[in-house]
Amino acid sequence: MRVNFIFFLGLGLLVFAGAFFSIQKRAENTAQRSVLDNIPDISISDLDGRAVSFESLLEPRTNVLIYFNSTCPICQSEAELLVKHFKSDSTINFIWISSEPIEAIRSFVATYDLDLLHDVTVASDTLYQVASHFKFTSVPATVVYSKHGALIDFFKGAVSMQDLKRAIQKAHDSKP
């Protein structure tokens, strides 16, 4: 009898903990979405060291923002996969942003042939303005916006190409 009580008490605690963490995770995602909905009025550097506004990087087509670090193995893998899957797609504007110095970013671009993507912009955010505004706490962080600037989806960490393609298609299909 006592063993049954302890078993059911433990099982109840596990269910309660699972529900608690699920609700907490959903609240975090909702908060992240509200932050990502607002395009910041901040300035970052292009690869020539010139200041550009973050908003000016967005184009009137599907925009995919990848916040990355050149030493991140997941970021490296995603760069290879994105070039492989999207190099001939002219409907997507890829925006790669890193908090690293420009030379490290240039080396990453060359190593992973990011220039093979039809439309790619790469920028440096050494003041962590993008990461701070969007509350990015890890890399990679991938955000998909529609051509109207509406947030479609975001991914923390690795993103499967299937999930990214689904988000991009949703962005293509979205209406203002």
C-alpha positions as CSV (number, residue, x, y, z in Angstrom):
1,M,0.0,0.0,0.0
2,R,2.8,2.4,1.0
3,V,4.7,1.6,-2.3
4,N,1.6,2.4,-4.4
5,F,1.2,5.8,-2.6
6,I,4.9,6.7,-3.2
7,F,4.6,5.6,-6.8
8,F,1.5,7.7,-7.5
9,L,2.9,10.6,-5.6
10,G,6.1,10.5,-7.7
11,L,4.1,10.1,-10.9
12,G,1.9,13.1,-9.9
13,L,5.0,15.2,-9.2
14,L,6.5,14.3,-12.6
15,V,3.2,15.2,-14.4
16,F,3.0,18.5,-12.5
17,A,6.7,19.3,-13.3
18,G,6.2,18.5,-17.0
19,A,3.1,20.7,-17.2
20,F,4.9,23.5,-15.3
21,F,7.9,23.5,-17.6
22,S,5.7,23.2,-20.7
23,I,3.7,26.3,-19.7
24,Q,6.9,28.2,-18.8
25,K,8.4,27.3,-22.3
26,R,5.3,28.5,-24.0
27,A,5.4,31.8,-22.1
28,E,9.0,32.3,-23.1
29,N,8.2,31.6,-26.8
30,T,5.3,34.1,-26.7
31,A,7.6,36.8,-25.1
32,Q,10.3,36.1,-27.8
33,R,7.7,36.4,-30.6
34,S,6.5,39.8,-29.4
35,V,10.1,41.0,-29.3
36,L,10.8,39.6,-32.8
37,D,7.7,41.3,-34.2
38,N,9.2,44.7,-33.7
39,I,11.9,45.6,-36.2
40,P,14.5,47.6,-34.3
41,D,15.8,51.0,-35.4
42,I,19.5,50.2,-34.8
43,S,22.7,50.6,-36.7
44,I,25.2,47.8,-37.4
45,S,28.2,47.5,-39.8
46,D,28.4,46.1,-43.2
47,L,31.5,44.2,-44.3
48,D,33.1,47.4,-45.4
49,G,32.7,48.9,-41.9
50,R,30.0,51.3,-42.9
51,A,27.0,51.8,-40.6
52,V,23.7,50.5,-42.0
53,S,20.3,50.4,-40.3
54,F,19.0,47.0,-39.5
55,E,15.7,47.9,-41.1
56,S,17.4,48.7,-44.4
57,L,18.6,45.1,-44.7
58,L,15.0,43.9,-45.0
59,E,13.7,43.7,-48.6
60,P,10.2,43.4,-50.0
61,R,10.4,39.6,-50.2
62,T,10.9,36.8,-47.8
63,N,13.7,37.7,-45.3
64,V,15.7,35.0,-43.4
65,L,17.8,36.4,-40.6
66,I,20.5,34.2,-39.2
67,Y,22.4,35.4,-36.1
68,F,25.5,33.3,-36.0
69,N,29.1,32.8,-34.8
70,S,31.8,31.6,-37.1
71,T,33.2,29.1,-34.6
72,C,29.8,27.5,-33.9
73,P,29.6,24.0,-35.5
74,I,25.8,24.2,-35.9
75,C,26.2,27.6,-37.7
76,Q,28.8,26.1,-40.0
77,S,26.6,23.2,-40.8
78,E,23.6,25.4,-41.4
79,A,25.7,27.6,-43.8
80,E,26.6,24.6,-45.8
81,L,23.0,23.4,-45.9
82,L,21.5,26.8,-46.8
83,V,23.9,27.2,-49.7
84,K,23.1,23.6,-50.9
85,H,19.3,24.1,-50.6
86,F,18.8,27.7,-51.5
87,K,21.6,28.9,-53.7
88,S,19.4,29.4,-56.8
89,D,16.3,30.8,-54.9
90,S,15.9,34.5,-55.8
91,T,12.8,34.9,-53.7
92,I,14.7,34.9,-50.4
93,N,16.9,37.6,-48.9
94,F,19.4,36.0,-46.4
95,I,20.7,38.3,-43.7
96,W,23.7,36.9,-41.7
97,I,24.6,38.8,-38.6
98,S,27.4,38.1,-36.2
99,S,28.8,39.9,-33.1
100,E,32.3,39.0,-34.4
101,P,34.8,41.4,-36.0
102,I,34.4,41.9,-39.8
103,E,37.5,39.9,-40.7
104,A,36.2,36.8,-38.9
105,I,32.9,37.2,-40.7
106,R,34.6,37.6,-44.1
107,S,36.5,34.4,-43.5
108,F,33.3,32.6,-42.6
109,V,31.6,33.9,-45.8
110,A,34.5,32.7,-47.9
111,T,34.9,29.3,-46.2
112,Y,31.2,28.5,-46.5
113,D,30.6,30.1,-49.9
114,L,27.7,32.3,-48.7
115,D,28.2,34.4,-51.9
116,L,26.6,31.5,-53.8
117,L,23.3,32.4,-52.3
118,H,21.3,34.5,-54.7
119,D,20.9,37.4,-52.3
120,V,22.9,37.6,-49.1
121,T,23.8,40.4,-46.8
122,V,26.3,39.9,-44.1
123,A,26.8,42.3,-41.2
124,S,28.7,42.8,-37.9
125,D,27.0,43.6,-34.7
126,T,30.0,44.0,-32.3
127,L,27.9,46.2,-29.9
128,Y,25.4,43.3,-29.6
129,Q,22.5,45.5,-30.5
130,V,20.6,42.9,-32.5
131,A,21.2,40.2,-29.9
132,S,20.1,42.5,-27.2
133,H,17.0,43.8,-28.9
134,F,15.9,40.3,-30.0
135,K,17.0,38.7,-26.8
136,F,19.2,36.1,-28.6
137,T,21.0,34.0,-26.0
138,S,22.5,31.4,-28.2
139,V,23.6,30.8,-31.8
140,P,22.3,30.1,-34.3
141,A,19.1,32.0,-34.1
142,T,17.0,32.0,-37.3
143,V,14.1,34.3,-38.0
144,V,11.8,34.3,-41.0
145,Y,9.9,37.4,-42.0
146,S,7.4,37.8,-44.8
147,K,7.9,40.4,-47.6
148,H,5.6,42.6,-45.6
149,G,7.9,42.5,-42.6
150,A,5.6,40.2,-40.5
151,L,7.2,37.6,-38.3
152,I,6.5,34.1,-39.7
153,D,8.7,31.9,-37.5
154,F,11.8,31.7,-35.4
155,F,14.2,28.9,-34.5
156,K,16.7,28.7,-31.6
157,G,19.6,26.5,-32.3
158,A,19.7,24.1,-35.2
159,V,16.8,24.2,-37.7
160,S,16.0,21.4,-40.0
161,M,15.8,22.4,-43.7
162,Q,12.3,20.9,-43.8
163,D,11.1,23.2,-41.0
164,L,12.9,26.2,-42.6
165,K,11.4,25.4,-46.0
166,R,8.0,25.2,-44.4
167,A,8.4,28.6,-42.8
168,I,9.7,30.2,-46.0
169,Q,6.7,28.8,-47.9
170,K,4.4,30.2,-45.3
171,A,6.2,33.6,-45.7
172,H,5.7,33.4,-49.5
173,D,2.0,32.6,-49.0
174,S,1.4,35.3,-46.4
175,K,-0.8,38.4,-47.1
176,P,-0.4,41.8,-45.5
